[in-house]
Amino acid sequence: MSTLKTGKVKTTTIADELDTESTAVTNVINGSAKAWINFNGSTDAILSSFNVTSLTNVGTGRHTINFTTAFNDTNYCVVTGNNDFSGDSGLRTTGVDNSTSKTTSSVSISTKYNSSGATGTLIDYSVQNGVVVFN
């Protein structure tokens, strides 16, 4: 087995070793998450992350995610989700917080709890909140 050491590889296509599956390099670069975070909304602890410097609790149910490397513009796509193991029948939703604007260096999200037909109430107790950013 040999080892190739290089600082940069330039190619237009990436293929598997049997050359049966391949994709354009732009699909890999443009289709990859540019930042993501998994955090506990109750404790504000970052469980795992990529390209995230910090998480700031800015109020009940509201968090700001700060990026290590800023984006070129604010046209990035934010995908969110959450998981709570409380066993009740209410619905928890996490999404971009529309009370603040996205910036190139951060995005704010909010988490709400909706019980049967009620208007969502901001909450801090979703055990896992996931946010993925594509650009």
WORAVEN-V946507 format. One line per field, one symbol per residue. ss: DSSP state (H for helix, E for strand, C for the rest). A space follows every 50 residues. Layout:
ss=???
//
This chain:
ss=CCCCCCCCCCCCEEECCCCCCEEEHHHHHHHCCCEEEEECCCCCCEEEEE CEEEEEEEECCEEEEEECCCCCCCCCEEEEEEECCCCCCCEEEEEECCCC CCCCCEEEEEEEEECCCCCCEECCCCCEEEEEEEC
//
